Amino acid sequence: MADKTKIDWCDMSWNPVTGCLHDCPYCYAKRVTNRFGAHLTPLSGKQTAILEKPDYFMQGNVKVRSSPFPFDFLPTFHRYRLEEPARKTKPRNIFVCSMADLFGRWVPVEWIVEVLDACRAAPQHNFLFLTKNPARYEELDKLALLPREDNFWYGSTVTAPGMPFFHSEFHKTFLSIEPLLEPFGESEYSSRLTDWAIIGAETGNRKEKVTPKREWVVELVQSFQLANVPVFMKSNLSDVWGVPLLQEYPEGLRRELPKEGAN
């Protein structure tokens, strides 16, 4: 479990599932796994994998821990990580599956349920989820499988106007407009249908990288402010927006990082 993270809107990340099949050209997580993955192929030959315990390999007579991404970006369920949040007693804002889309269409519902149950077993934390497939939230809610507790926050990634997002009177929801790839103009995203908005720029150095214009950000911020929706600008917007950045949190999300040495 990562106590430290470069993702500035959460306190830490937790990855019981890694890997994704969206194949977004700007994906930071895929870049990480391509660099640190072990490049193995599951013996099952399937498009998903399950690890009941950490993956190891032998180096001579010494057993050495392998990569945290043994199958690179192949969707992988690290079941041995499920108890990690419950071991942390200090309340935190935890980004669940920063290296995956837990609600991707390829993820078995059984994996999702096990992860949600592990979250319920650690009510001291806030759990934040993010997906490009918000229809999966709705499907699970209809099956009474999507928790409605106030410490569960369901986010939708939108990078351009017209993308679907999850809103519900029974759940805490937020939008992650990252990377901001084009102007949004007047849109449904600025309404009070969401509890929080995160805005960020594309990272990495791909040839087609998009740097958002300041007026795109201004337009979004003004729209959210008119709807009384708190806005959090990621630090990667500093070159576009300047300083100080607007970094607001909604009611209910703790704003203090755990103190040094806290469990």
N, C-alpha and C positions, 0 to 999 in steps of 0.2 A: 504494500500500500504506500503510495507516495505522500509523505508528509509535506513535502514542498512541491510547488507547482509554479510554472510560469504563467498559468492562466489566472489573470488578476481579479476575476470576479468571484472566485471561490477560494476556500482555504486549502483544499487538497483534492486530489483526484483518486479514484478507486476503480480498478479495471478487472472485474470478475469475468468480463467478456472483452476480447480484443478482435480487431479485424472488421472489415466492411467490404461490401460489394457495390457500393454506389459508384466508385471509380471517378470521383470528382478530380478534375485536373489540378486544383489548387490545394489538395488535402495535405495538411502538415503531418497527420498521423501516419499516412502511408510512407511519407519520406522517412520518418523515424524508424518504422519497421523494416524498410528496405535497407537502412543503415545498420540496425542492431539485430535484425532477425537471424535465425539459425538456418533458414532456407531449407527446412525439412519438408517432407511430404507425408501426410497422414497415412498410416498403414491401411486405413479403411478405404482410401481413395475417394472419400466424400468431399463435398464443398464446405464442410464444417468439421470441427474437431473438439474433443473433450479431454481435458487433463484433470485427473483426480488428484494428482500431486505434482509438485514442481518438476520440470524436465531436467534431467541430468545426463551427463555423458562421462565416460571414463578417459582420463588422461594418465596413461600408465596404470598404476595401481590406485590412483586418486580419483574419487568421484567429484566432478566439477559441475557447478550449477550452469545450466545452459542459458540461452537467451530468454528474456521475458516474452519474446515473440517467436517461439520455435518454428511456427508455420508461417512466419512473416505476417501478411495482412489477411490470411485466411481466417474467417470467423471462428474463434476458439473460445470455449467455455473453460475458464480456470476455476473449477469447482472448489479447489483448496483455498481460494481467496475469500470465500463467502463470509467467514466469521471475522474478517478484519475490522469492519466498522464497530462491532460490538466490543472489541478490545480497546477501543479509544473512548475514554470516559469524558474527556473535555469536549463540549459541544463544538461542532464544526459545520461549515457549509461544504458538503462533499459533492463534487461533480462525478456522477456515476458514468463510467465507460467513456472517458475522454478519448480513448483509442479505438472506439467502435461506435456503431449505431445499434444500441440495444433493441430498438424497435424496428429495425430493418425487416423487410418481408421474409428474409431468409432465416431469421432467428427463430428457433423453435419456441413455442409458447411456454414449454416447460422450463427453459432457461430463464425466461423473463420472470416467471412466477417465483423461481428459486431466488433470483436476485431481489425481487420486491419483498419476499419473506425475510431475507437477510437485513433489508433496510428496516422493516418493522421491528426486528429484534434489537435495533439500536435507536430508540426514539429520541435520544439526546441530540441527534444530529438532524440537520436539514439535508435532504437529498435532492439534487438537481439533475434532471435528465434532459437530453437534447436529441432530436431526431429530424431527419428529412422525410420521414414517413409518418406524419401525425395521424393518418387514418388508423394506424395501429393502436393509438391511444383510445380512439372511439370504439374500435372493435373489442378491446379488452374491457372497456368500461361497460359495454353492453353485456358482457359475460360476468360482470361484477368482480373483475380481477384487477382493476386499476384502483389502488388505494386513494382515498379521499382525505386523508389526514393532512393537516396544515403544513407538515414538514416535508411533504412531497411536492416538488415543483416540476412541472412538465413544460419543457421548452420545445419550440419549433425553429429550425434553421430556415431562414428565408434570405435569399441573396439578390432577388429581383422581384418586381411587382408581379402579382398573380399567383405566386406560390402558395400552397395550402398551409394553414396553421391551425393549431388546436386552441379552442377557447371553450370554457365551461364555467357555469355558475357553481359547480360543485368541486372544482379543483383549482389549485394555484397554477397559473400559467405564465409563461414569458416568451419573448421573441429574441432570437439571436440573429441580428442582421450582420452577418460576418461570413465571408468577406462581402463588403458593400461593393457591388459590381456595376451599378448603374443608378440613376436617380429614380426615386420612388414616386415623387409628386404626391398628389392627393390620393390616398388609398385607405383601404379598410384597416391597415396595420396600425394606423395612428388612433384608432378608436379606443374606448375604455374596455375593449374585449380582452385585454391582457393586463397583467399585474406588473410587468417589468419589461424594459427593452434594453438590450445590449447591442452596441454598435461597434464594429471593428473593421480594420482594413485587412487586405490579403497579406500573408507573410510569404517568405521564400523568395526565390529569384528566377522563377520560370520566365520564359521569353515573353509570354502573353500576360504577364502580371498586370493587374488593374490597380491603379492608384486613385482612390475616390477624390472627387473635387469637394472643396470646402462647402460649396453651396448645396451639395447633396446632403451633407451632414446637417447643415443648418436647417434645411427644410424638414428633415426627419425630427430633429430635436424640437423644433417649434410645434410640430404636429402632436408629438407626444406630450409636450408641456401643456398644450391646450386641453388635452384629455386627462391631465393630472396623472400621467404615467411616468414613474421615475425612470431616468435614463442613466445607463452606465457606459461610458466611453472607454474602450480598451486602450492601453498605453500605446499600441501601434498606430493610434490616430493622432499622436502628438505633433507629428510633422504636418499634418493636414489642418488640425484644429488650433494647435498652439497649447500653451499652458496658462492656467490650470485646466485640466480636463474635467468634464462633468462626470462624476462617479457617484451616482445615487443608488441607494438600495431600497427595496420595498419593505414595508412593515413586516416583521417576522423573520427576516434574514439577518443573522448576527454579523456584525461588522468587524469584530476584533479577532485577530489571529490568535491561536493558542500561544500561551507564554512559553518561553524556552524551557525545555525539560518536562512540559506537561504531557501526559499520556493521551 
